[in-house]
Amino acid sequence: MRDYISVFKNTDRLRINSFASGVDYSLDESVMKPTVAVDCMNFRFDNGALRQTTGLKKGRVENALSVWDFTRYDAKKEQYVTVTMFMAEDGKIMYLDPDTLQQKVLGDIVFTSPPVTVNYRLYDEDVIIMCSPTDYMVVWNGVDSAYSVPSSPFISSLAMHYERLFVTTEGEKNAVWFSDDLDPTNWNAELDEGGYITLIDDRGRSNKVISFLNYIYIFRDNGISRLTAYGDQRDFYVGNLFVSSGKIYADTVTVCGDKIYFLASDGIYMFDGVSTQKILSNLDSVIVGGTPFAAYYEGNYYLATRLKGEGRGTENNGLIVISPSSYYLVQGMNITRLCPTSEGLYAALKDGRMAVIDDSGSFFGEPLHKKWVMPKTDFGITGLKILKDLRISSTGKAKITVESDFGKKEVSVNEGVNRFFINLMGHIFGIRIESDCAEISLSRMSLSFKR
């Protein structure tokens, strides 16, 4: 080794001042820049440093299949109150008393599927309307006994639009139903009451309805249709906007401010009401299906799905969080449903537990394993060289593994400014950063080479 060192006289220093370039799963390592990771899980990089991502903690509701809010005007208190409601594992509908937070049962109401819900002003009182693909509609005003509407269809998604409730249903799924004007409990198919619109073409089944920008948008297996629905149902009109090359996952279709985001089998899309744009193509190959579900909360699109690289099967094992300016990936969470509430964004887990998403970087207090992997590269320095030292600043403990075609070396990172003498020879180098700290920030990494 000493004979080689005498040959290497020139020094080059590579500085990675920012990790904000993110991760790319679509390119071959040989053509990637060292500032772009080939794999990055449970680290966020939006401010340039590697930091902990989303975690999960206990909320007021700990065991449930779904959670939602019911906001109503309380005449006795002369103010609006928000009641947290949820579906228990046995199908009973529960709620938290807004004064004592004690759990109470909503009469003898039982659902066999997690409901979709909407708040509505019905007959001059606030009500919560609950529906599911396997149960009739249930209505509750927060005071009297809840009641079911046996004339309603079995509803898989719903959208309130110009005082009518538009829904997709279970079964053949070739139609969009709508209720009577000003009465979402009236489903009589008459010209002056409720009705349905049949959609039969190559876009497939109607799976989800969204009220957006004065229209009803119908998300189907392989496309999007737009329903113009003002006033009299005789003036309703349907037009087609988009045909997808992949299947659209209905449970991921979510209004996010002035855009709609959704996942299809060929990637993530953004829709503005007229045109559709594919986004984050760098993540296409890491998304491998599962049973995707999404929600919008405090400016971010949360997508629970299956990510490549951990376990097998079709269960969700990860979460992709997308903001207007960045994104990050979390692995190690079996989320089946996401539920925005006034308390926070609830996540229903496969094991029946319910948790609230936070920024702890932990799963119920257990730190998530974090990793950032640099592509194997020559750093733009051709030929044989020696990686002399590596420097990095950190607020927590981590491990860095440096590997070349000549060998491998591991070093332990502590709080503060770290400098390691690597002295590893090679043509191609790869660097892997891992941490089991709950909260951490890594920045200002630099490498010194002799050539």
Summary of the structure (lengths in Angstrom):
residues: 451
radius of gyration: 26.5
end to end distance: 13.6
largest distance: 93.3
contacts: 1481
relative contact order: 0.16
helix: 4%
strand: 56%
